[in-house]
Amino acid sequence: MTTSPRVRRIKVKGLFGIFDHEIPLNMAERITILHGPNGYGKTKILEMVDALLDGPLDELTSVPFESFAVEFEAGGILEVVHTCHSDGLYEGLTDLAGLVVTYQRSPAMKPEVMEGADLLPKLPFGDLDDLRAKASRQVHEWIGERCGETRTLSIVTQRLLQEHRPSRFEQQIVPAVLGHSDAVVQLIQVKLAAYAAHAQVLDSTFLDRLFQPQQVLSVGEAEVRLQHLEEKRARLIRLGVLEPEREAPRKLPPLEESKRDVLTVYLDHTESKLEVLEDLARRIDLLTAAINRRFAYKRMSISREDGFVFHSLFDGSIIPLESLSSGEQHELVLLSTLLFHVSPGVLVLIDEPEISLHLAWQSEFLDDLLEMVKLGGFDVLVATHSPAIINDRWDLTVELKGPELPAKAAE
């Protein structure tokens, strides 16, 4: 798997014609929190990072700025400069021609340059939107060849609805919680298929491993490992990953000294199988624990067939996902996105995670996020107005400040 280069610093000059910001990212704990007054560019910086690293690049053309740069952990600097360029060629594309992208691998090396204006004569005539998309893709291919695969995931403030395409010719807007629930069902099926495939390989080599020289466990060691296996199996059933009927916990039989060789191979075999499901189990466990700490009068579980399931603690009835409050849906979508839809190495951009959340929920968010980052191996850049989101971790924050006003303008 290609490792995405980590961003360690972001710089913007002349944002909105006013602000110069420098944002060092927290490389150790992988979470950086932007805060500052409205209008200082927190959301816009997230959008610019997303556009530069993952596209479409032409979204930068509508932002007033002089230069915008990201510095990578390995030392390279990717920068885009907004120039004033207009030659009348390809009406509607000259704004893209005003961008100049450079990549400098090290201070000792000369920067490589890609000018948007150089793209335009090479593009075939066609639909304006198609031309802009092609130009943006060409720039990102150029960036990828130099920086590596730069990947971001943007979690915007409007996260309760998502586009759904049941067919090529249909488009629907559906509650995002439904899409996330379906995605978990699909993920469980993928993991169970990998579990079955791994089990088949182990089964086919069982006899070979049985007759190979091995360190045979004592009866006491075998009993401990068997007990751990049954506990792990019971946990996977409780979390909705394994079927209770097929994987019910077993009562341990008396262990015979003469069967220790077979038992040793069996334990290795079964532990290896269940390990395939362990990462998914940790994620489901973290999600359900976080949600059940927060949501009042209801209990969440995961079903292999139905995804997210909520039961009333009053009468046990099933609560439809669409009936959850907006705050509950925001929390569920945000946490499930971070747990199930972020690959290692991605830079996650979260705008205002506090939306629709009670103060108590806001204060718990950062602790859960730290656990998810540790589990998933990704970086996060958060923009917030909420001291409760920051809680007591001001060491993770970067404050956006503005310049001093001229004396006459301040009067």
N, C-alpha and C positions, 0 to 999 in steps of 0.2 A: 504494500500500500504506500502511495506517495504521501510524504509528510508535508502538510501545508506550512509554509514559513510563518513563524510567529511575529506579530507586530509588537514592537517595544516602545514606539513613540509616534505621536501624531502631531503635526504642525500645520497651522493654517494662518495665512497672512492676508489681511485686508478683507476679512469676512464681513459682508454687508457694507464694505467700505469703511469699517470702524475697528474691528477686533483682530488682534493677533493672539492666538492661543497656542500653547505648547502643552501636550498631554502625555506624560510618561505613564506607561501601563505597568501595573503590578505584575511582574513576571513570576514571583514566587507563589502567591495565592491565586493568581490568574483572574482576579476580579478587579475592575477599576470602575469607580462611580463618579460620574460628572454631576456637579451641582452648581447652581448659580441663578441669578434672576432671569425672569422671562425675557426673551429677545436677545440673549447673549449667544445663542447658536447651538445649544445642546442637541436638540433633535436634528438640526441641519448637519452637524458634524457626523452623527450616526449615518445619515443618508449619504453623505459624501464618501465616507469609508466604504459603505456598501457599493456605491456606484463605481468607485475606483478599483476595488479589489474583485468585485463579482459582477458588476454591470447592472443595467446598461450604462455605459460611460456617458451617453448623451444627456443623462439626467444632471450632470454637472454644469451643463451649458446655461441653465436658468439660474444658477447661484452666483451672486456677486462675490467674487474673491480674486485675489491676486495669485496666490500659489497655495497648493495643498500637498502635503507630503506625508508618507508613512515610512518609518525606519524599521527595518526588520532585525530580529535578534542576531542574525549572522552578520549584520553590518550594512547590507545594501539599502539604498534609499530610492523609493519610487515617488516621483513628484509630478504633478500636473500644474501647468501655468496657464492662466486665463489671459489670452492676448486679445487685442482688438483687431480682428481680421474680417474683412469683407471684400470680396472681389466680384460679387454678382453671380458666381458660378454655382449651379445647383441651388437655386433659391430654396431656403428652408434648411439647408445643410451647412451654411456658412457659419452658424453658431458652433457646430462641431469642429469646423476648421479652425476656430479660435482657441482650441486646446492644444497645448504642446506637452507631451509626456516624455519624461526622462527617467533613466535608471542608471544609478551610479553604484557599481558593485563594491567599491571601496574608495576612500579619499584619495588614494594614489592613482586611481584609474579615471580615464576620461568618461563623462556620462554618455550613454547611448541615447539617441533622440528619435522620437516618433512624432511627427507633426500631423495633426488632423488634416491640414490642407493638402498634404501629400496623398491622402487616400482618395480624395474626390475625383480627380481625373481618371483613376483606375476603375471606378465603380461603373457598372453598366446602367443605362437609363432604366427606370422602373418606378414602382410605387415609392413615394417619399418615405413612408414608414419602413419599408423593406430596405431602402438605401441606408437609412440611419442605423438600422439594426445590423446590416452588413458591416458598416464602418466601425460600429462599436465592437463587433466580434473580432474584426481584424486587429484593433488596438489591444483587446484582451488576449488574443493569441500571441501578440508581440510581448505583452507583459508576462504571460505564462512561460514563454521560452526563456525569459531572463530571471524571473523571480521564483518560478515554480508555480504550482497550482494554488492560487490564493482563494480561500473560500470563506464566505460569511453567511450568517443566517440572521435576518432582520425580523424581530418580533415587534410589530408596530402597535400603536395604541388601539386601533380597531382590530380586535382579534376574536370577536364573537361570531363572525360570519366568514364563510369560505366558499370559493367557487367549486362547483361539482359538475363534471361532464359525464353523464351517463352514456352518451354516445358522441360521435363526431359532430353531430348537428344539434345537440342539445346542450344548454348551459343552465345551471340552477345555482342559486345562492342558498346555502343550507347552514344551519347552526354548526359552528365549528366543533362543538362537543361531540356531535354525531360522527363527524369525520375522524376525530381523534379516537373515538371508541372503536370504529371500524378498523382503523390502522393498527390498534393493539391486537385485535383478533387476527389480522393478517400476520403480524409479527410473531405471535404465538405459534401460528401454523408453520411459519418458516422455521422457527427454532425447533419445533417438534419434528419437522422433516429432517433437519440436520441431526437431531437426537436419534431418530430411527436409522438414518444412514450410518451414523457412527456405531450404533448397536450392531448393525449387520456386519460391519467390518470386524468388530470385536468377536462376534459369534463365530465368524468364519476362521478365526485364528485361535479359538479357545483351546483346542486340543494341543496345538503347537506350543502354546504358552504353558499348558499344564505339564508337559514333559520336558520343558527346559529347566536347567538348574535355577533355583531361586531360593531366596531366604524365606523360610517358612515361619509364619507367625506362631507365637504361643497362643494357647487357648484364651488367656486373659486379654492379650492384644486384639485377638479376633473378636472377642465379645464387645470390647470398647468400640471398635470400628463398625461392627454390625449395628450397635446402638446408634451411633452417629448417622449411619446410612438411613435407618428408619426415621430418625428425626428429620433428616433432610428431605426424605420422600414425603413425610407428613406436611412439611412446610410448603413444598411445591404443590401439593394438593390443595392446601389452604389458600395459596395465592392464585389458584385457578389455572395453573400450568399443566398439571397432570390430572388424568381422570381418576376419581375416587374408586370406581368399580374395578379398574384394571391395575391400579397402583396402590391399593389399600395397604396401610402399614401392617406388618406381619408380627406375630408373636415369635420371639426368638427360640429356636429349638435348642435342646441340650447339645453342646459341642463335643464331638469325639476326637480324641487325639489322632486317630488314624485318618481323619478327613481334613487335617489341617492344610495339606497341599492344595486340595481342591478349593477349600474355603479361601485361601490366600489369593488364588487366581480370580475367584468369584468377586471378592472384595475389590481388587484392582479394576476388574471389568465394570462393575456397577458404579464405582466412584468416577471412573472415566466417563461413563454415559451421562451421569447426572451433572457433571461439571459443564457439559454443553449448555445446560439450562441455567447455570448459576448467575451469569450476568443479567439475563432477563429477570430472574427472580429477585435480584437485588433492586432492580429498577422498579418493579411492581411493588415490592415491599416499601420502598421509600415513598412512592406516590401514595399508596393507600394509607400509610401511616401519617403522612403530612395532611392529607385530606381529612382523615377521620379525627385528627387533633383539632381541625378548624370547624368543620361543618357541624351545625347543631341539629339534633333530633333526627339524624340520618346516618347510615353506615354504608360505606363504599366497599365493594369487592370487585374482583375481576373474573369474568367468565370466558372460557375458551370459545364459546359460541356467540355471546352477546356483548363482550367487551366490558365497558363500565356499567356496573349495576349498583343502584342505590335502593336501600330498604329503609322504610320508616321505623324508627325505634319505638314508636307508639303502638302500631298495629302490624308491623312486618310487611306492609304492602310495598309494592315496587313503585318507585318515584321516577317518572319519565325524565330523561336528561334535559329536555326542553323546559321542564318545570323548575329547574334549578334557578336561583336568583342570578342576576347579571354578575354580581360579585363572585358567586360560587362558580359560574361558568368561566369568568376571567381567570380565577385561580386554577381551575382544572385544566384549562387550555394551556396556560403558561407553564405549569409544572410538567404536564405530559409532553409538551413540545421539547422542553429541556431534557427530559429523560429518554424520549423515544425517537426524536427527530434531529438530533445533533450528532454528527460524526466527530471522532477525535481530530484535533487540530483546527477545527472551525473557530472563527471569531464570531461570537454571538453578540448581536446588538439589540439591547432591550430598551425601549422607550417607555418611560413612566410605568414601571411595574405596579405602582400603587393604585392604578385606576380601579375604582369600584371596590377597593378592599378596605375592610375595617382596620383601624390602627393596630389592633392586636395581631392581625394577619400580616400587616406590613412589617411589624417588628420581628416576625418569625422568618420572613422571606430570605434574608441573607444567610442565616444558618443553614437552611435547606439548600440554597444555591451553592454554598461552599461544599456541601456533601456531593451535589450533582457534578460539580466541576471536577472534584477528586475522582469520582466514578467514571466520568465521561472523557476526561483529558482534553477539554476545550477551554478557550478564553472567553471572557465576558466583558463588554463595555456597556455600562448602564447609565442612562440619563434619568435623573429624578429631581423632584421638588420636595420630596418627603424626608424629613429627619428620621422618621420611624423606619424607613427602609435602610438608612445608614446605621441606625441603632447606635451602638458604641464603637463602630469601626470607621472612625474618621481617618485612620491610617490608609484606608483603601480609596480615599476620595481625592479628586482634583477639582478645585474651585475655578470656574471661569470668571475672569475679571475683565473690566473695561478700562479704557484709557481715561485719564483726567480730561475733563472738558476745558476748552479755552475759557479764559476769565469772562469774556463778553457773553459767550453762549451759556455760561452757568448762571448769569444774572437773571 
